[in-house]
Amino acid sequence: MTSRPEAGAAGQDRETADRRRLESLRADIEAHNRRYYVEDAPSVSDAEYDRLMAELQAIEHDHPDWVTPDSPTQRVGATPLDHFATVRHAVRMLSLSNAFEAEDVVAFDERVAAILIDAGLLGEAGRGAVPADGAAPDGSGPLAAADEAAPHRGPPNPGVAYAAEYKFDGLAVSLRYEKGRLVQAATRGDGAQGEDITANIRTLRSVPLRLRGDAPAVLEVRGEVLMTRADFARLNEAQTARGDKPFVNPRNAAAGSLRQLDPRVTATRPLRFYAYGWGQILDAAGAELRPRATHSGMLEWLAGFGFAVSPGRMLCHGASALLRFYETVGASRANLPYEIDGVVYKVDDLRAQDVLGFVARAPRFAIAHKFPAQEETTRLLGIDVQVGRTGALTPVARLQPVFVGGVTVTNATLHNEDEIHRKDVRIGDTVVVRRAGDVIPEVVGPVLALRPAGAPVFDLLAACPVCPECGSAVERPEGEAVTRCTGGLFCPAQRKQTLWHAASRKALDIDGLGDKLIEQLVDNGKVRTLADLYALADPSGGGELELSTYPRMGAKSARNLVEAINQRRHPPLSRLLYALGIRHVGETTARDVARHFGSIDAIMHASEDALLQVPDVGPVVAASIRRFFAEAHNREVIDALRAVGVEPRADEAPAGEKPLAGKTLVLTGTLPSLSRDEATRLILAAGGKVSGSVSRKTAWVVAGDEAGSKLAKAAELGVAVIDEAGLKALLGA
């Protein structure tokens, strides 16, 4: 009777051995991934790597409860997604200001130095910037992983110390680790929130699923996902061999691969991640951490966890060293394994970064120095006119195809009529074409020596006296550079944009009606006007069944959308007025006009003089409203809405007891718990107004994290500054 215990003990021993082997295999495979994808130093053959992976898969097959999200086997891709969820960044992902000329870099350095001198972080003569991490005194040496605490040897170096790096041409993402494990990945989006691409990021072998060493409780790593030139070439060879369309360039291939709804597709794409920054870093108690004193030190710290960082980093002191770095990198750019479109300069000292702060959506302590756009010459065959989503008429050059910077260009923007005349571009000219910022093709100007005789001067209004899409009148208001179609909701070119605007949260707030669905409805001819949208939701019209057939909808989503549309058949007048998309009529103006007139008919028939009686409505706004309703087809939109049962209700009259009645507030930065829209609605509901700029009429500036120049303006004018708690106190919340 002793055999069963012996068998049980043997089974336990085998299970323990399997568990140890599993952990060993995972560690070995991740180390091989790091050496191959991060360090570019493969340590085993492909055959040996495949053998190790097969052994790990066999153990996990026998013990499915041992499979964890950070196992190397989980990089193959998960179940396809229905859509990307939205992720709000704990710390905003900022963009960078650009420099294109040497003078821009010199001016940037002078601004930084002046602020740091005032703050006592830099000597008057530019001295006091201590070199870090082993850089040569003139900034010409490579960045080494030296001890930041090591004493400085030799005389102090002149100038501000900058960390100079490559500007990768890829897709910016943020990776969030909790207790050393990858839990979330997101795109940059608008800086405040992006798309959840966690399932796709997990397929990248250069992204650690579990960090090496002693990781903090929370670590957000910011960086770029890209594709090397060699990997891109191999991918396109495979695409061509399958009969699929090849990708245009590595950046587009990387971005498209990362935004696949099926992670298994992403897993087949050769993507790599390079870290260049960080977001939130917290210890176990939730306190913010700053593990190193410099930017360059922070990158070395991130590299210690297993991340690839830019190999072309260098510490530079002063503008002259920055410009030498720029020239050196530019000369070797074509030989790099990946594409870059410039270099980035960041003040290295993190205390100095704190002092310099931010302006709008960019930091004052960093700047991107872009390489010159690539240029070629070709012939201008004609000038077409395109109607944009806001009604802007844009002249577009039709070109003899030319290969510029890795892309065949057949069309290029001419911006507007003034630009055409300023550059003196004419049909038939031989023109210089460049990809501005290596992305957007534009016409630089003509080669006058090759101009054909009798080439005509282009006249936009003569070429398009009416909108080429809808035949509505076009106009160019005095003092503006853009000629626009007045068709508004009637114009097909503006249809998708106007419908999206009408359904947005500040307008009719139709939940579930996103831009993708609007695009499908318009492209399929189901919706041309806002009234068509309400007609689609008519219970007797079969719209719910129609909607359920669209991708990623289904019966429940279609039913919810129909309910959401029907709930907006009697919106407040101000919301309907704002939804119409009248130029210069924002949310606040729409509310003021609605409260003043009380009905849509009164507004439609109001003269400019009558409109000027509305507080804060000036001649420009009054003329814009009058022009809009003077167009017969815009009045027909209102008639069509009424025909499908849409009738706005009068807005609530402002109450004298409202706490912010007559007060103007300005919002800046990111509030802890309120979005910008939520804070605006609360202020408006309390009788206040929200302005985009600080003036002497401003009662309070409400400031959150990363507040910009509005704080300085408030201090200059003596305007009170409060935080979110202060705002809630004003609201009585």
N, C-alpha and C positions, 0 to 999 in steps of 0.2 A: 504493500500500500504506500510505499515511499516514492513510486515513480512519478506520480502527479506533481508533488512538490518540486521534485528535481526538474521535471519538464517546465513547471512554472518558473523556476529560477533561471533555467536556460533561456526561456523566452524573454525574461526581464533583462538578462545580460545582452541578448541579441538586440533588443529594443534600445538599450542604452548605447550599444555600439553604433546602431543605425543613427541615433540622434546625434552622437558625436561626429559621425562621418558627414551627416547632413550639414552641420554647422561648419565643419572644415571645408566642405565643397563650396558652400555659399561664400565663405571668406576668400577662398582661392579664386573663384570665378570673378568676384567683385574686384579683387586685386589685379587679375588679368585684364578686366575691363578698364580699370584705371590706367594701367600701363599702356594699353593700346589706344584708348580714346582720349585720355587726358595728357599722358606723358609722351605719347608718340614713341614708345619704346616697348614693342611687343615682347612678351617673355615666354610664350609657348607657341607652337604651331597651331594652325586652324584645326587640324585633326585632333590634337590633344585637347584643345578647348572644347570641341564637339563631344569628345569622350567624357570629359568631366560633366558637361551639361546633361548628357544622356544618363549618367549615373545618378545625378541629382534628381532628374525627372522620375527615374525608376523608384527612388526612395520615397519621393512625395506621392507617387502613384499608390504605393503600398500603405502610406500613412497620410491620407488626404487631410486629416485634421492638423497636420504639421505645416501645411502650406500657409505662408504669411504674405501680406501685400508687398513686403520688401525682399521677397525671394527673387533671385535672378531669373527664375522660370516665369515670373509674372510679367516680364518685359515684352512678351509676345503679343500683348494686346488683349483688351477685355471685350465685353459685349458692345456692339455699336450703340451710340447715344442717340436719343431723340433730338436733343438740342444741347447747346452749351448753357449751363447755369451762369448766373451773374455772381461775381465775387467782389466784395468791397475791400479795397486794400487798407490794411491797418495803418500804413504810412503811404502817402501819395507817391506815385511813380511820376517823377517830373521829367519834362523834356529839357533840352539844352538850347541856349542861345547860340547863334552861328556866327562865325567869323569867316570872311572870304578873302580878305586882304591882310597883308602884314600890318598895315595901320590899325586894323581892328584888334589884332592881338596886342599891339603896343598900348592901345587905349584901354583894353581890358586889364592889362598888367598895371597900368598907372592908376586905374580906379581901385583895384584891389589894394595896391600898396598904400594909397592915400587913406583908405578906411582903416587898414591895419596900423598905420602910423598913428592915426588919431586914437586908436584903441590901445596903444602902447605895446602892440605885438610885433612891431618892426621899427628899427631905428630910423631917424630922419634921413640918413644917408643910404637907406635901403639895407642896412646891416642888421643882423640879429636873426636871420633865417638860418637855422642850423641844419646842415645836410644830414640826411638820415639814410640808413640802410645801405651804406657803402658807395654812394654815388660819387663821381668825381666832382671836384670843386666847381667846375664850369658846367656841370650837368651833362657832360658828355659820356659818362660811364654807364654801364648797365646797372639796373636795379638789383641788388643782392639781398638775400634774406639775412640781414644783420640784426643784432639785438638793438631795439630802439632805445634801451636804457643805457647803451654804451656811451661813455663820455666823448664829447667832440674833441678832435685833435686838430691842431692847426688854427690859423686865423679864421674869424667868422666870414661867411660867404655873403656877398652882396645880393640883394634881390629876394623876392618871395620864392619859397620853395614850392614847386608844382610837381605833381605826379602826371606824367604824360603817357598816354596809352593810344592804342589803335581804336578807331571808331568802326566797329564791325558793321557790316551791311546785312543785318538779319532781322529777327523779330524779338523785341524786348519781352521778357517774361519775369515773373516773380515766383520763387519756390518757397514754400513755408514748411519748416521742419518743427516738430514738437517732440521733445525728448529724443532728439536725434533721428527721428523717422520722418520721411516725406509724407505729408498729409494733404497738401494742396498745391496746385500750380495754376497760375492765371496769366493772361495776356495783360499788357499795359492798359488797353482800352482808352478811356478818357483821362487816365491818371488817377481818378478816384475809385473807379471800378472797372473790372475787365471780365473776360470770359474764363470759366473754369475748364482748364485743359489738363487736369490731373492725370486722367487715364492715358492721354497721349504722351505726356512728359515721362511717365513711368517707362515707356518703351525706349527711351534714350539711354544708351549704356554709359554715356559720359556724365549722367546725372546720378549721384549717389542716392540709393533708396534708403540707406542707413548711414549716418555720418560716422567717420572714424573719430576716435578720441573722445574727449570730455566735452560734449556739445551742450550749449545752454538749453533751458527749458523751451524757449521759442527762438527760432532763427529764420528770418526771411532773407533769402539770397536773390539779388537781382542780377540779371545777365542777359546774354543774347543767344538765341538759337540760330544756327546757320548751317550751311552745307559747304564743304570744301570744293574747290574747283574740280579736283580729281573725282570725288564722289559724285558731283553733279554730272560730269561727263559719263561716268558709268551708268548713272540713273537714266540719262537720256538715251544711251545705247540700248538699255533694256526696254525703255518706252518704245523706241523705234522698232526693235525686234518684235514686239508684241503688236505692232501696228497702231500704237497709241500716239497721240500728239506729244512731241517733246516739250519740255518746259523752256520758258524764255530765258531765265537766268537763275542763278543759285538762290537769290533772295526770294523770288516768287515761288520757287520750288520748296524752300524751307517754310515759308509762311503757309502755303497751301497744304503742305504735309502736316503741319502742326494743328491745322484747323479742320482736320478730317473728323467727321462724326463717328467713323469706324476706327478705333485705335489700332486695329490689326493692319490697316493700311499704313498708318504712321510707323508701325514697327518695321515695315519693309523699307523705309526711307533712311538714308544715311545722315542723320542729323546729329549735331554736336552742340554742347552748351559751354559758354565761357562766362564766368562770373566777373562782374565789374563793380558791384556795389551791394548794398544791403538795405533792408527796411527795418522792421521791428526786431529787436533783440531783447529778450527778457530772461531773468533768472527764475529760479523755482518759486520765489516769493512774488513774482510779477513785477519786479523792479527793472527799469531799463538798464541795459549794460552797454559799456563801450570798452571792449577788451583791449584795444590798442589806441595810441594817441594820434596816429597818422593814417591817411588813406592808404598809403603804400603798405603800412604795417597791417592794416585790416585785410588787404588782399592776400598777404602772406598767411594771415590767420585763416582765411577762407580756404586757401590752398591746402592747409594742413588737414582740413576735413575731407579732402578728396576732390575738390573742384579744380577744373582747369581755369586759369586766369590768363590774361593777355601776355604772351611771351615777349612782346615788344615794349614792355614798360621801361620808363627811364625817369629819374629824378632830375629836374631842370630848375635852375635858379635864374629868374628874370626873363624878360621878353626875348632877348637875343638867343638864349639857350632854347627857348621854345621854338623859335623860328628855325634854328639849326636842326632840331628834332624833326620838324615838319618837312624840311628839305630832304633830310636823310631818308625818312620813311617814304616820301613821295618818289624818290629815285628808285627804291626797291619794291615799290607797291606791286608792280606787275609780276614779281617773282614770289610773292607771298602765296601760301597754299589756299587762302580764302580771300574774298573780296572785302575791301574796306573803302569807305568813301571820305575818309578824313582822319584826323586825330583829335583826341580830347585832352584838355588841360584842366586839372583840378588842383586847387590849393591843397597842399598835402596835410598841413596841420589842422586837425579837426576842431580845435578851439577857434582857430581863425575862420573856419567854415561857419561855426556858430555865429561869430560876430558879423560875418558878411551876409548871412541869411539868404532870403529868397526875394524875387520880384515876380509877380504874377505866377506863371507856371514853370519858372526856371530858376535855378540857384544862381546867386551872384558869384559864387566861388568857382564856377566851372564854365567852360565854353568849348564848343566844337569848332575846330578849324577845318573847313571843308576843302577838298581838293577841287581844282578848276574843273568845270563841266567839260566833258569830251565833245569835240566839235567836228563837223564835216560840212562839205558844201553839196548842194543839190539844186534842182530847179523847182521854182514855185509854179505849179500848174494851174492853180486857181485858188479862190478864197470862198469857202462855204461859211454859212452862218448857222450856228447851233443855238437852240433855245435851252437854257439851263433850267434846273428845278425851281428856281426863284423867278423865272421869267427873263433873266439876263440874256441878251443876245451877244454871243461870243464869236468873233471871226476866227475861223480855223484854216490854217494853211494846208492846202492839198498838195503834197510833194511827190516828186519822182522818188521812188523808194531809195533809201540810203541807210547803210548800216552804221549806227552810232552807239558806241559803248556797249556792244553786245546785243543790241536790239535793232531790228529793221523798222525804221520810222517812215510812215507814209503821211502822217498828219502831225501838225504841231500848233500849239496855241499862239495866237497873235494878241491875246489879252483883250484889247478893246480898240476902238477906232483911233483914239488919240495916240496909242502906241504904234499903230500902223503908220500914221502921219509923222510921228517923231522919228521913226526908223526909216521912213520913206521906202516902204516895201511895196512893190507893184507886181501884178501878175506877169509872169514871164521872166522875172528876175532869177539870177543865180543867187541863192541865199546861203548864209551860214546857219547851220542847225546845231543846237547843242542839247544835251540832256541836263537840264538845270538840277544841280544837286544829284547828278547821276540818275535821275528818275524821270522828270517831266520834260518831254521834248518841247523846245521853243525855238522860234526864229530870232536869231541875234540881229540880223540885218542883211542888206543886199551887198553884192559885189558890184559896185557901180560901173566898173570898167567893162563888165559883161552885160549891162542892161540893154535889152533890144529897143530899137527905135519905136517911139509912140506908145510905150508902156503906160496904161492909164492909171490915174490916181484913184484909189478905192474910196467910194462914198457909201457908208453903211446904210443910211436912210434911203438913198437912191436904189441900192441893191435890194433892200428889204423895207419898203414903205409900210408893209403890214407884217405881222408875225408869220413866218413860213410854216408854222405848225397849225395855227387856228384862224389866221386872217384877221385877228384883232389889231387895233391900232398899236403902234409902237411909239415910245416916247423916250426922250432923254431929258430929264429934269435939269433945270439950270444948276450949275455947280457940280454935277455928277459926271463921272467918266463912263458910266454904263448906260446903254440903251436897253429898254425893257419892253417886254410884251405886257399889255394891260389885261390880258385874258384871264389871269388868275385861275379860279376853279374851272373855267371853261377850256383852258389850253391843255391839249394832250401832253405836251412836254412837261407841264407842271403838275400833272394829275397825281402822280405817285407822291410827290413831295407835299402837295396841298392836302391830300387825304391823310398822310401820316401826321401832318401838323394838326389837322382837325381832330384826329383820334387821340392826340397826345394828352398827357396828364393835366397840363395847364389849360387845355381846351375842353373838349367833350369828355375826355377821360374814359375812353372805351377800352376796358380791360380785355386783353387777348388779341387785339388787332395790331399786330406788329408789322414792321416794314416788309418782311418776307411774304407774309400773307397778302398784304396790299399789292405787292409786286405781282403775285400770281393772279389776283383778282383783276387787276388792270390788264395784264398781258393776255388773259383769257377773254377779255372783253365783257366780263360780268359786271364790272363797276367802272363807270366813267365819271360820275359825279357823286357828291355826298348823298344826294337823294337816292341814288342807286343802292348805296350801302344800306340805307334804311329799308328800301324795298326788298332787299335780299333777306332781311330779318322778318319780313311779313310772314306770319304763321301759315297763311294760305298759299304762299308762293313757292314752297318747297326749297327755300333757301338753306334750311338747316341740313337737309339731305345733301344738297349741293356742296355745302362747306365741309361736310364729313368726308368727302372724297379727296380733299386736298392733302398733300403730304404732311405728316406729323399733326393731323387734326383729330380725326376720329369722332365718333358720335357724341361723346361727353364734351369734348372741347368745342364742337360745333354748337351744341346746345347752350353751353356757357356763353359763347360769343353772341349768339342771337339774343340771349337774355340781357347781356351787357348793352347791346345796341338799343334794344327796346327800352331799357331803363333811362336812356338819354334822349327820348322823344320830346321831353319838356325840360331842356337844360336852362339854367339861368341865362338871361339875355347877354350878359357880359361874356360868358363862355362861348356862346354861339358867335358873337361878334369877333372874338379873338380867333375862333376856329376858322373864320372866313379867310384869314391870312392877308388882311389889308396891310399894305406897307406902312411902316411907322406906328402901327397900332399894336402895342404890347398888352400884356395882361392888365397892368394898372390903368392904362388909357382906356381899354375896353370897358373896364369896370366903371370908370368915371363917366364915360359917354353913356353907358347903359343906364346908370342911375339918373343921369340928367334928363334923358329923353323918355325912358320908361318903356318904349316899344320899338321893334325893328322897323315898323312903318315910319315912325317919327324920325328915326335915324336916316332911313333911305331917302326921305324927302327934305332933310335939313339942308339949308344953304350953308355956305362957308361962314357967313356972319353968325348964323345960329350955332354952328359948331364951335366957333371961337368963344362962345359964352361958357363953354365947359372949362372948369379950372384945369390949368396945365396943358390945355390943347392950344397949340400955336398954329401959325399959318401953314406950315409944312404938313402937319397932321390933318388939319381941316381940309386942305386941298386934296390930300391923298384919299380921305374918306369920300369926299365929294366925287372925285374921279372914278373911284371904284363903283359907286352906285349909279354913276352916269352911264356905265356900260350896260346895255340892255341884257346881255347874257348873264351878268352877275345878278341882276334883279330876277332873271328867270331861275337862277339857282334857288333863291328864296321861295319863289312860287312852287318849284318842284319839291322843296322840303315840306312845304305846307301840304302839298298833294299827298304825301306819304305819312301825314300825321305828325310832323315835327312843328311844334309851336313853342317858342321860348317863353319862360315865365319871367316876370319882373324881378330884378335883383332886390335883395333886402336893402332898405334904406339905411344909411349910416346912423348908428345910435349915438346920442350925445354922451352916454355913460361909458362908451368903449374906452379902455385904458390908454390906447395909443392914438386916439382920434386927433387928426391934424399933425401927427408927428412923422418925420421922415427918418428912416433907419437905413444903414448901409451894412451889408454882410460881407465879410472877408475871411478867408481861410476855411478850414474844415472843422465843423462843430462836433463835439463828442458823440451826440446821439441823434441830432437833427440833420437831415439833408438840407441842402440849400432850398429846395422846393417846399419842404415841410415848414421850415422857418419862415419862408415868405408867406405861405398860406396863413400861418398863425398870426403874423403881423397884420396882414390884410384883414383877417377876421376881427382883429382888435381895433380896426379903424385906422391903422397906420399905413404908411407908404414905404416901399422899398426902392431905393435908388442905387444905380450902379457906380456913382461917384460921390465923393465927399465934398460938401460945400458948407458955407456958414449956416445954411438952413438945416443941416443935418442935426438931428437931436442926439442920436447915439450911433456909434460904430460897433457892431457886434463882431468880435474877433475870435477865431478859432485857431487851430494849429496851422502853421505855415502861412500866416497872414502876410499879405504883400504890402505894396507901397501905400495902400489906403491908411495904414496905421500912421505912417510918417505924415501924411496929409492931415489926419485927424489931430496929431500933436501940433502941427503948424497952425491950425485954425482953432485950437483949443476945444475940439469936439470931444465929448465924453466917450470913453471906450469901455465896453462891458463884454463879459463872456456869456456862454450859453446860460449859466445859472442866473446871471443878471437879466438876460432876456426873459427867462421864465418868471423871474420876480416881477418884471414889468407887466407881464401878461397875467399875473395872478395865479400862475400854475404851481 
